Amino acid sequence: MPSFEQLSGEPWQVQSLNSKPVGNATVTLVFPEAGKLAGRAACNNYMATYSDDGQQFTIQPGGMTMKACMPPLMELESQFMDALKGVDTAVLNDLGELVLSGEGVEIKATR
């Protein structure tokens, strides 16, 4: 599991969600302090908490802004937020990508 030092700093830009590219949508992961996660979910900004017990990395989505966007962005946002709830593993792969995964879920992000 990545350390907080490895996660923090510049925002992670999500490149793919469940093996599908996010295209021009802005989907980010920002780790401002240990246990906290925030970012943009294609349309709205979100906040969440995360925990890492050394065996499992879990995310609990919290608040979110509520502006409306075009339907494709709203659909991507919904898929992303659902995916965050299913994450149970976080790794930094050999390419330097942050990969958040769980059963049927994969989020790949780069800096």
N, C-alpha and C positions, 0 to 999 in steps of 0.2 A: 504494500500500500504506500502511496506517495506521502511524504511528510507535509505538514502545513507549509513549510518553507518552500517546498517544490510546487505546491498549489498556488501560493499567494503571489502577488506581483501583478504583472500585466494580465489583462483579461484573456481567457481562453475563448477562442472563436470556434463554435461548433461547426464542423464540416459535414458531418453526416449523422442521421438519426435512423437507427434500424436499417443500416446499409443503404439508405437513400440520401443523396446530397441535399443540403438545405438551400442550395442555389444562392440567390442574392439576399435572402432573408438574414437579418442580424439576430443570431442566437448566441448568447455569451454565458460564460460561467466566471464569476469573480469570487474569490475567497478573501474577503477583507479582514477577517480575523478567524482564529481557530473556532470551529463549530458553526461558522456562518457562511452562507452562500447567497449570492445575488446575481442579477444580470438582466439581460433582455431575452424575452421568449418569443421572438419574431414580431410581436406587436407591442406587448406590455412589458413593464419591468416587474420582476418578481423578487421575493426574498424567501429564503429557506434556511433550515438548519441541517447540519450533517453530523454524523458520529462515525468514528472509526475506532473499533475496539481491537484492531490488529487482525481480526478474522473476517470482519464484515464492515463494509462502508455503506451506510444508509443515509438517505436524504428524506427530510420531511418538509415538503413545500409549505410556505406560510402565506403571507399577503401578496397581493398583486394589484397593479393599477388596472383600471377597467375601461380603457378606451377601445373603441371598435375599429377594426381594420378590414381590409378586403378579405373575403372568405378564404382564399388559399392561405393567407397568413394566420388567420384565426384557427384554421384546421391544423397547421403546423404547430402553432402554439399549444393547442390542446394535446397533440401527440407528444410534444416535448415535455409538458408538465406531467402527463401520465407516465412517460418514460422515467422521469426523475423518481417517481414513487417506487418504481420497480428495481432501482439500482441496489446491488448488494456488493459490488466489487469495483475498486478503482485501481488502475495501473498506469504507469508511464511505459509505453512500449519502446522498442528499439529505435523507432523513428521520432521519438520525443512527443508523441501524441498522448493526450490524456484520454483514456478509454474507461468510460463508466458503463458497467454492464450488469445484467441480471437475467432472469429467465425471460427470454423473448425480447430483451431490451439491449440496445447498444448505442451509446453516444460517443462519437469521436470528436475531439477538439484539438486545435493547435494554437500556438502563439505566433 
